[in-house]
């Protein structure tokens, strides 16, 4: 049995935790943790939990093999090939079948396993709540797809409509969907990157190996649960000596974990390490954690959150070198401020690299930013012309967003991958007059130190931010972002049930700062500079409002700015 929860929808009402407590647990006020592969004897409870979810965020295996009649494969009007069989690729394949496509469907992926969910890897899987290999995504049993797993695409012949694979074969297509996603950016020094104790976190194998190492060091052990950790103000017990020959720091202190990078992935790894009782250093080149996604003002709140939970957070500092011992194991880190620290494990959380190298000579518009496409997910060629037979979706896609000045955005968001895949699948098999635009509102979430952080819109496309609800001191608040008098984004800390409200305001190009009478607001709402990293790339004026709920009815209409 497989379960996945759309945590952008989840609002922490906790019905699932009451109805299936062995599979769903609440952490903090509104953050949900769940088992993606519960035992089959829990199906009845989980079915009840899914039915009771007010926002219908829980998805389980939709159909069993016995329930689904075989697909008619005699009539094959076209051949669809999907390169990349992760979340976006799988969801596109399902959408194709749901829309009645009965042709040949091939999914190719460099990993030799079925599609799995990545967000749990830095949380449940890393802490030992669930096995990394137990995060497979639920899916239909009627895909009737030809799976080419453990094979890598190495080239695209546009004229011949074929994808070349590294096993010497090629796959012909009538429609191609590129969903190759991103991979972890490696530590730049290859000698240091090869040291025993250096890790990245992107795949489930990465999570398995890192978990094993952390569990060997952790005083709470391999099966540590976040609820097992003492409160932040309680001194941690001394860690045991490292197992399996792992080195103890020269100063006799507990083994330390160094996380390089305080974006969402790095911050979540630090949170999980602290929940396991490990001493953690986080090095971040920016002035605050999460500055690239939320700006410096809200990033400062995230910094306080880390320090309150015992993280040795060092901002404005880079790691100049990782030193190893004579046996080739991580031993020490040297920082740009001249300090050093003995460490046993280093996690490089440096962001991702989009998997586009195989397309460099294809004639498509590709670069480090991904594969360019239009709002209907059709790829651009190098001349900027739209192709009707090549589509893009997910983390690798860079598409114009009408709500943010038609700027091309590449979004590494779970919900965006699902929504864009559904639009791409529909448009691949539809007439020009029936194609949908991808007008998805960007949204993402993160669980850190028991705090549920959620956002909608693009917070960094703003020049100002203001707290509109709640209390920053209590770590329960909503903040709105604006640019030139228009609302462009919102972020909440343990206040996620209000995000749909802000999402609607953003879609309607609401004025900033927002004023409303439906809830209490602070007596004084004075916007301050949002402190975003690259203000020169801010969106231009909000020019459209978006209407419609389902993809088939979503549309944009121009409005005129007021200032």
N, C-alpha and C positions, 0 to 999 in steps of 0.2 A: 504494500500500500504506500502511496506517495502523497505528500501534502505540500502545498506552497501557499504562502500568504502574501498578498499584495499589500505591503506595509505602507505604501503611499495612501491606500484607502483606509487602513486600520486606524480607528480612533480611540482604541483602548477601553471599549465598553466592558470587556472581560467576560462576555457571555460564554465564549469558548473555554475560558479557564474554569468556569463553574461546571460546564457540561462535560468536558474532557480534560480533567486536571493533570492526567499523566502525560498528555501530549501538548498542552498549552499552559504556559505560566506567564504571569505578569511580573515584570521587573520594574521597580520604582512605581511611579504613578500611572503611567500609560504605555510603557514599552512592553511589547509582546515578544516572548521567546517561544519557539515551537519545535517539535520533532518532525523533520521532513520525511521520515520513514518509520512511522509508528507500526506497532504490531497489528496484524490483521484482526485480532480479537477486539481492537478498539474502533473498528469501522462504524459500528452503530453509534457510539458516542460522538465520533468525529462527524458523521453525517448530521447528527442533531446539532452539533456546534456550527457546522457550515450553514445549515438552514436558519439558525438563530442569529447569525451575524447580521447586525443592522445594515452594514454597508456591503455585504456579500464579498468579502475580501478573501475568503478561504476557497481554494480550489483543490479538489482531490481527483484521483483518476476518474475520468469522465465515463468511460465505458470499458467493460471487460471484453475479451475476445469472444466470449460466448454470446454476448448481447448484441454484437454488431455483425450484420450480414456482410459477406464479402463484397468488396468494391468491384464494380464492373470495369475491368481493365482491357476489354476488347476495343472500346472506343477511346482512342488516344489522340485527341486533336492537336496536342503539342507536348513537348518535353520540357519540363521545368527542372533546373538544377540549382540547388542552394549550396553555396560554399560557406561553411560555418554552421555547425549544428548545435549551437548553444541556445540561449533563451530566444533570441530574435529568429534564428533559423527554424527552431522547433515550432514557435508560434506561427510563423508564416506557413509552414507545412500544414499545420492544423487548419489555419484559415483557408488555405486553398481547397482542402477537402470539404470544409464546411460550406464553401461557396459553390460546391458542385463540380470541382475540377476532377476529372477521372483519367487524366493522362498520366504519362510516366513522370515520376517524382524521385529525384536522386538527391541525397544529402551527403556532403563530403565534409569531413572534419579531421584535423591533424591529431586530435586526441583519440585514443582507442577505446573510449567509453561512451555510454549513452549520455544525452544532455543532462546537465545538473545545474543546480542553483548556486550562484557564487556568494551572495550576501551572507549566508550562514557560515562561510569559511572563516571569517575574521571574528566570529562570535561563538555560536554553538559548537562548531567543529574544532576551533582552536582551543577552547576551554575544556573540551572533553565531554560536553553534553551529548553530542551525537558524533557518529563516526563520519569523517570526511567523505567516505565512499557511500554514505547513506543519504546524500543530498540530491539524488536523481529527481528530475522534474516529472510531475505527473503529465501524462499525455494520452491522447486518443489511441485506441487499439486498431483503428481502421486506416492508418496512414498509407498502408500499402506502398511504403517507400523502399527504395534501394539504398541501403546505408553503406557508405564507403568511409569507414572509420579507421583512424591510424594512418591516413593518407593525406599528404599536403599538396595543395594547389601551387604550382610553380609558374604558371603562365596562362595568358588568355589570348586566344586568337579570335579577334572580333569578326574579321571577315569570314572565317570558316565556322564561326559559332561553336568553338570547342574550348574546353578548359583542360590544360595539360597538368598531369599529376606526377608526383615524384616517383611513382612505381613504374613509370614508362608508359602508362596508358593515358587516354584522354576521354573526356565525356562530352558528347554533343548536346546542344541545347537549342530550344526555340526561345525560351525566356530564362535569363540568369538572374539570380538574386545573390548579392554579395553581403554576407553578415559575418565577416571574419573577425570583428571585434578588436580587442587590444590585448597586449601581453604586458607583463611587468617590465618596467624599465630596469635593467640590471645595474649593479654598482659599476661605475665607469672604469675602474682599474681591474683588469682581468685576473691579475695575480691575487689581489686582495679578495676579489669576488669568489675565487676558488678555495679560500680558507674554510676549514671545517668550523661551522658555527655562523657562516654568512647565509642569509636567507632572503628570499622575496616571497610574496604571497599573492598568487593569482589563481592557480589551479588547485584542484583538490589534492593532488600529490604534494604540492607546496604546503598545503595546510596539514597534511598527515605528517610530513617530515618535521615541520616546525612544532607541531603539537608534541610529537615524541620528545623533541629536545627540551621544550619548556616543561613538560611533565617530569622529566628527569631532574630538573632543577627545583621544581615548585614544592614548597612546604605543604600545599594542599593536594598534591598528587595529580595523577592522570585523570581522575574522575571529578576534579574540582568543579563545583557549581558556583555561579556568581553569588548565590545566596549564602554560600559557605564562608565567604570572605568577611572579616570583621569590619565594623564601621570604620570610616575614614579616620576618625580621631582615636582609634584603638591601635596601640603599638603592635606591629606585626611580630609573630614569633620568629626566632632565628631560623634561617633556612638550613636544611641538612646539607652535608657535604655533597657535591655533585656526584652523580652516578656515572658508571661506564667510563671512568677515566677522564671526565670533563674537568677542566682546570678551575681551581679556586683562585679568585683575585689575590694578587700578591699581598694586599694589605689585610687579608684575612676576613674581609667583609663577605656578606652574602653574594652569591653570583648575581651579576647584573645583566639586564637586557638593554641594549641600545636600539632605539627605533629612530631611523633617520628619515625625517619628514613627518609633519604634523597635519597632513590633509586628513580626509575622512578615513582612509585605510590605516594610516599610521596611528591616528588617534584611537581607532577601534582596537588595534593590536595592543596599544598601551593599556587601554581599559581592560582588555581580557587578561593581560599579564598581571596587572594589579589585582584582579579578582582571584588569581591563582597564588597570590602572595609573593610575587616576584618584585624585586627592586627594578625600577625602570627609569632610564634616561631617555628623554626625547629631544633631539636636536632639530631645530627648524630655522631655515635661513630667513624667513619672513619675520616680521615683528610679533605676529601672533599665530596660533594654530588656525586653520581653516580660512586664512585671509583670502586665498584665491577663490573661495566659493561664497563667503559670507561677508568679506570686508573686515577691516581691522577693529571696528567698534564691537561688533558681535563676536569677532575672534577673541577679543580681550576677555569676554565672558567665558569662552571655551578654555582660555588659558587658566583662568581662576578655577574652573572646574577640574582641570587636570591637577593643579597644585593642591587643591583641597583633598584630592584622593591620593596624595603621596607621590605623584610623578615629579621627577627632577627635570623640569621643563626648561630648556635653554633656547630662547628665541634670539634671532639675529646672529646665530652661530652656525657654521658649517663644519662638517667633518672633513679634515684634510687628509687623513690616512687611517687605515685599519692595520694594526700590526699583529703578526702571528708569532706563536712560539716555535721552537725548533721542530715540533711535530706537525706543524702546519695547521694549528688550531688558533682561532681568534683569541687574542690576548688583551689588546689595548687599543683605544681610540684616541687620536690626537685631534683637537678642535682648533678652529681658527682664532679663538681668543687666547691661545697659548696653553690651555689646560689639557690634561689627559685623564683618562678613566679606564680602569681595568674592567673588562666586560667579558662575558662568557658566550653571549649570543648577540648577533647584530641582524636587525631586520631592515632592509633597504626599502622604504615605502616612498619611492620617487616618482610615482605616477605611472602612466602607461604609454606604450608605443603602439600605434595603430598598425595592424597587420596588412600592409599594402605593398610590400616589396615585390610580391609576385605580379603586381599590376603595373610596374614602372614602365615597361615597354609595350603596354597593351593599347595605348591610344586613349585611355581614360584620363580624366582630370583628377590626379591623385597627388598627395603630398603627405608631409608629416601630420597634417590636420585631418587626413582621411580621404574618402572618395566623395567628390562633390556631386550633388544631385538636386533635382528640383523639388518643389513641395509635394509632388506626386511620387517621389522616391525614384524617379528615372535618372540614371547616371548621365553626367555631362562628359563629352569627349574633350580632348585637349583644346579644341577650338571653341568650347563653350556651347556646343550644340547638344540638344537633348537626344538620347537614344531611346528607342521604343522597346528594345529587347534586353536591356541590362538595367537592373534595379538595385538599390542599396537600402539597408536598414540596420538599426542598432548602433553600437558604439563607434563603428567605423564610418558612419554616414555623416556628411556635413551638408546641411540643408538650410535654405532660407526660412526664417521664421517671421511671418507677417506681423506678429504682435510686438516684435522688437526690431522695427525698422528694416525688415527683410534682410537682416544680417545673417550670414551663414554661421550656423551653430553646430558644433559636434558635441553631443550630450551623452555622457556615460552614465545614464540613469536607467534603472530597471524598468520603470513604467514607460519611458520613452521607447525602449527596445520593443516592448510588447505592442504599443500603439502603432509605431512605425512599421513593424512587421505586418500587422493586420492591413494597414493601408497599402503597403507594397504588394501583398498577396492579392488584394482585390483589384488593384490597377493592372497587375500582370495579365489578368484574364478578362479584363473588361474593355469595352469600347471606349474611345476617347470621350464621348459624351457622358459616360457613366463613371468617370474616374473621380476619386476622392482626393482632397488636399490633406496633408498631414498638418493639422492645426492643434497638435497636442500641447497643453500647457506643461512646461518643464516642472518636474517635481522630484524630490529625493528625500531620503531619510537617513538617519544614523543613530545608533544606540551606543552611548558612551557613558560609563560610570553611573549607570542607572537612569540616565537622562535621555529622553526621546527627543531628538532634534529633527525637525522637518522643515521643508521649504517648498514654496511654489514660485513660479516665475523665474527671473534671473536676477538674484539680489545684486550681483556685481555690475549690472547695467543700471547703475544708480549713482547719484552724487550725494544723496542725503538718506538718512535713516532715522526713524523715530520709534520709540516703544509705545505701542497703542493699547496694550492690555497687560494686566498682570504685574509681576514684580521681578526685576532682574535679581535682586538680592535673594529671593526665594527660589530662583531658577525655574520659574513658571511664568512665562511671558510670551507675548507676540510682538514682533517688530516689523514695521513696514518700510519698504525701500521705494524711493522715488527719484525721477529724473525730469527736470524742467516742468514740475507741477503735475506729472503723471505717475501713477502707481506702477511699479515694474516688478515688485517681488515682495515676499513676506517670509519670515522664518519664525518658528515657534520652538520654545524649550518647554517640554511637558505641557503643551497647550494645543496639541495637534487637531483637536476637534473643530477648531476655528478655521483651519486652512481652506476648506471648501468655500467659506465665505469670502476670504481674500482672493481665492482663485477667480471667483465670479467678478469681483471688483476689477481685477487685472484685465480680464477678458473684455470688460466694458470700458476700458481706458479711463478708469475712475481717477479723480483728482487726488493729488498728494499735497499735504498729509490727509489721510482719509478721515472723514468725520461721519459718525453714525450714532444712532440713538438706541440700537438694539442691545448694547452691553455698556457697562461702565467703562469709561476711559480715564486715564490720569488727568488730574486737573490742569496740568501743564504739559502740553505736547509740543516741545520745541525741537524740530529736526536738527541734527548735527551732521557734519560731513561723514559720509559712510566709510571713508578711508579704504577705497578699493584699490587694488594693486596697479591697474593700468587705466586710469580715467580717460585717456585719449581714445580708447576703444568703446566708450559708452554708446549705447543705442541712441539713435536720433529720436525725434519726437515720436510718441506713440501715435500711430496713424490709423489704426483699425480697431473695431470692436469685433468680437467673435460671437456667433450665435450657433445654436444647435448643440445637441448632446451626443448623439450617435455619429460615427464617422460619415454615414451617408447624408447627414443633415448639417454637418459643420460647414460654416461659411464665414467669410470676413467681409466687412464693409468699412469704407473710409470714413474717418471723422476728422474734423479740423481742430488743431490745437488752440488752446485759449491763451497761450503766452509764448 
